[in-house]
Amino acid sequence: MIASAHRKPIVVVGSINMDLVARTPAIPRPGQTLIGTDFTTTPGGKGANQAVGVARLGYPVQMVGAVGDDVFATALLNNLQSAGVDASAVQRVSGPSGVAPITVADNGENAIVVVPGANAKVDAACIDQYAAIIQSAGMVLCQLELPIETTLHVLEGCAEARVPVMLDPAPAAPLPDAVWPLITWCTPNETEAAFYVGANLSAEQSAQELLARGVHGVVLKRGAQGAYVATASRESVWIQPFPVHAIDTVAAGDCFNGAFAVALMEERTPVQAARFASAAAAISVTRRGAQSSMPSRAEVDAMLTANP
């Protein structure tokens, strides 16, 4: 691990939500009503999840985003801070915080609706207010739960400042062609990759299509199938999954991204970083919740040691 005094922080620019989680035997079909078995409120949002994932691994991380002035705002801020995330660049704005009603089935599958709330008010002016923080980062993590124009503004600013960016293109949304060369690492899951490059492509073909658009590196997250890593230098490899019993896949992809960023910042190779991230994500799916499922450094190290 790099000495703390020399580590540039990871900065996460993204969403902060309160997850409203209902547990049911299965994901309801359209028009179907099911009786749930449990309900909880738990802090989430892809951006906040990734920030907490980084912090739990002991790496310095700062969050840029917004919460509302409702009952959820204080709880969301307190949760970030208690996890070790620097939340001084999180604004409080009028109106509701972001929320995400989530249905989790007994087999671990989930269905999510994101209602942006305060996240929709994170605009270019907000980003410019925290430009110095973003441009001093070792890496910036973005997703697509903020307004697309805001995320594009972040990518352009990072490119000018030569700060590497990891984009989790979720939820999938159209992106202009000029954006792809601004992305250092693109980390779609299978559904998102199909949205951008088309269905019926293998992981290898999907990765090559994204690289051809100018992305410097790609990690295709395939859940129980593992992850596929490909770089512009033509290095490519499958990372085999870790043997675990999944009970909740919410935020597993966010856990992967946070851990992948940490490992890259600690100067691991992309393949080593993806294996580290896969171990973290494997631990997360054995637990309930989003941010509450993020593992510690010791837990990830133990998983790697147990599965050489």
ZAVO-378133 format. One line per 5 residues: for each residue x, y, z of C-alpha. Coordinates in steps of 0.02 Angstrom, whole numbers, plus 50000, padded with zeros to 5 digits. Example, Ala and Ser with C-alpha at 12.3 -4.5 7.8 and 13.67 -1.06 7.14 Angstrom:
residues 2
50615,49775,50390; 50684,49947,50357
This chain:
residues 308
50000,50000,50000; 50062,50176,49959; 50104,50281,50110; 49956,50389,50163; 50052,50553,50149
50082,50524,49963; 49909,50464,49913; 49802,50578,49808; 49620,50557,49858; 49488,50475,49752
49346,50596,49717; 49172,50530,49682; 49054,50645,49588; 48884,50565,49595; 48717,50524,49672
48668,50513,49854; 48503,50423,49886; 48403,50344,50024; 48360,50167,49970; 48184,50107,50015
48206,49920,50010; 48062,49796,50003; 48101,49611,50010; 47988,49490,49917; 47989,49308,49862
48014,49365,49681; 48021,49522,49574; 47838,49566,49534; 47783,49555,49354; 47688,49704,49278
47517,49711,49359; 47562,49585,49493; 47548,49620,49680; 47656,49521,49801; 47661,49518,49990
47831,49576,50049; 47929,49500,50192; 48031,49650,50253; 48058,49837,50228; 48208,49946,50271
48277,50118,50232; 48464,50119,50199; 48583,50249,50126; 48624,50218,49942; 48650,50304,49775
48783,50241,49656; 48900,50385,49694; 48885,50372,49882; 48898,50183,49875; 49063,50195,49782
49129,50326,49902; 49088,50218,50053; 49166,50068,49965; 49328,50166,49945; 49326,50228,50125
49296,50055,50198; 49456,49999,50112; 49551,50135,50204; 49585,50248,50056; 49553,50438,50065
49395,50487,49970; 49292,50644,49947; 49111,50653,49889; 49042,50790,49776; 48852,50794,49764
48693,50856,49847; 48558,50808,49971; 48391,50895,50003; 48315,50976,50156; 48204,50829,50201
48209,50699,50339; 48332,50592,50242; 48468,50725,50215; 48549,50723,50387; 48550,50533,50393
48634,50525,50222; 48769,50650,50271; 48800,50568,50439; 48818,50398,50357; 48949,50461,50234
49048,50544,50371; 49039,50396,50489; 49107,50284,50350; 49258,50398,50330; 49203,50494,50175
49246,50680,50166; 49073,50755,50134; 49122,50940,50142; 49083,50959,49956; 48906,50890,49974
48781,51033,49958; 48612,51045,50045; 48479,51108,49925; 48293,51140,49941; 48174,50997,49905
48185,50810,49930; 48342,50705,49933; 48362,50569,49803; 48270,50407,49840; 48274,50235,49763
48131,50111,49791; 48211,49938,49775; 48132,49767,49767; 48247,49624,49818; 48195,49445,49782
48240,49293,49887; 48367,49238,49754; 48461,49403,49770; 48398,49482,49609; 48339,49662,49619
48235,49793,49528; 48270,49978,49560; 48183,50143,49522; 48290,50298,49551; 48202,50464,49590
48342,50595,49576; 48278,50731,49694; 48427,50838,49748; 48542,50744,49630; 48456,50830,49483
48515,50998,49552; 48700,50954,49539; 48740,51060,49386; 48894,51131,49300; 48899,51278,49421
48907,51157,49568; 49049,51063,49484; 49145,51224,49451; 49128,51270,49634; 49224,51113,49679
49340,51111,49527; 49496,51122,49634; 49445,50967,49731; 49405,50869,49574; 49563,50921,49483
49674,50874,49631; 49608,50695,49633; 49710,50542,49594; 49556,50475,49507; 49376,50534,49485
49230,50411,49489; 49070,50455,49395; 48906,50369,49357; 48750,50422,49262; 48628,50458,49404
48670,50645,49395; 48611,50749,49246; 48705,50692,49091; 48762,50870,49057; 48842,50877,49230
48937,50716,49205; 48999,50772,49034; 49060,50934,49115; 49156,50832,49243; 49234,50723,49108
49288,50874,49006; 49364,50960,49157; 49458,50803,49208; 49526,50783,49032; 49592,50961,49035
49672,50932,49206; 49738,50759,49154; 49645,50673,49295; 49595,50493,49256; 49409,50456,49260
49316,50294,49292; 49140,50298,49220; 49010,50175,49277; 48883,50200,49136; 48732,50162,49243
48590,50184,49220; 48631,50171,49035; 48592,50328,48936; 48647,50394,48766; 48819,50474,48765
48894,50581,48626; 49038,50504,48528; 49159,50637,48590; 49142,50574,48769; 49220,50403,48749
49402,50461,48729; 49385,50560,48891; 49354,50398,48990; 49503,50310,49068; 49404,50160,49130
49228,50112,49076; 49144,49980,49185; 48974,49925,49117; 48880,49770,49169; 48806,49654,49037
48645,49754,49014; 48736,49920,49000; 48864,49851,48877; 48723,49787,48767; 48643,49960,48770
48800,50043,48704; 48871,49916,48583; 48723,49803,48545; 48660,49636,48607; 48722,49464,48554
48905,49513,48568; 49029,49416,48672; 49119,49503,48814; 49275,49509,48707; 49182,49589,48562
49094,49714,48675; 49258,49767,48754; 49343,49789,48585; 49198,49896,48523; 49214,50012,48673
49403,50022,48653; 49378,50066,48470; 49277,50217,48525; 49427,50285,48619; 49405,50218,48796
49575,50178,48873; 49519,50027,48974; 49363,49922,48996; 49300,49809,49135; 49143,49713,49093
49058,49662,49255; 48969,49496,49231; 48915,49451,49407; 48927,49265,49439; 49023,49244,49276
49165,49354,49336; 49236,49507,49251; 49325,49538,49087; 49468,49664,49080; 49533,49739,48918
49649,49886,48886; 49702,49989,48738; 49871,49900,48744; 49774,49741,48699; 49796,49659,48869
49637,49561,48905; 49590,49426,49030; 49441,49349,49119; 49440,49368,49308; 49358,49213,49379
49220,49238,49509; 49243,49198,49692; 49138,49055,49762; 49007,49136,49873; 48821,49119,49908
48738,49280,49849; 48590,49344,49949; 48584,49527,49891; 48668,49598,49735; 48620,49780,49770
48776,49890,49753; 48892,49747,49706; 48943,49842,49550; 48974,49999,49653; 49080,49899,49773
49180,49833,49625; 49212,50008,49557; 49268,50079,49723; 49387,49935,49754; 49452,49938,49575
49493,50122,49592; 49582,50094,49758; 49687,49953,49687; 49736,50056,49534; 49785,50202,49645
49894,50082,49743; 49984,50043,49581; 49918,49869,49552; 49905,49812,49372; 49731,49818,49295
49716,49628,49310; 49773,49630,49492; 49654,49775,49526; 49507,49682,49447; 49541,49528,49552
49548,49636,49710; 49384,49719,49658; 49303,49551,49619; 49347,49490,49794; 49268,49646,49871
49110,49628,49766; 49097,49443,49809; 49096,49485,49994; 48965,49621,49967; 48837,49504,49889
48838,49393,50044; 48764,49537,50145; 48604,49638,50146; 48601,49821,50097; 48702,49939,49989
48832,50036,50088; 48813,49918,50236; 48877,49776,50128; 49044,49857,50085; 49191,49755,50152
49344,49811,50247; 49523,49795,50185; 49555,49650,50303; 49404,49556,50235; 49458,49578,50055
49636,49524,50095; 49568,49370,50183; 49461,49326,50032; 49611,49340,49916; 49718,49235,50033
49583,49100,50043; 49567,49096,49853; 49743,49108,49782
